[in-house]
Amino acid sequence: MDNFYTDNYGRVWGNKAIADEVIITTSNNEITISSGNHEYTFNVPTGVYKSMYVTGTSELIEAIKTVIQNNSYPIEVFFGGNHKDVKYNSIVFRLSSGEEIQDITGTFYDHFFDAV
């Protein structure tokens, strides 16, 4: 996958920093994760979410986890830490089914996942 780092555990690391505060609206809340064999589409609930680098906590990640669990999707989401010129946090996805993520698309991806 272009523009992504995939580690040895099959986790796909986003390359956009999650700021201290993230605003999700109906214009940036849809995401589709594809494995090639399966496609999982869901909407992140609208709202204002806070993330804290120091404590490693993110309301956004917790909201996404809840949606994934409610849909019984085999997706795990993590609050990951990256170090380039500066430290920043990002979203990390992994399929728990053993398949590899082949593509990620949607308005959520466009706004919060695909830019450095």
Secondary structure by P-SEA (a helix, b strand, c coil): ccccccccccbbbbccccccbbbbcccccbbbbbcccbbbbbbccbbbbbbbccccccaaaaaaaaaaaaacccbbbbbccccccccbbbbbbbbccccccccccccccccccccc
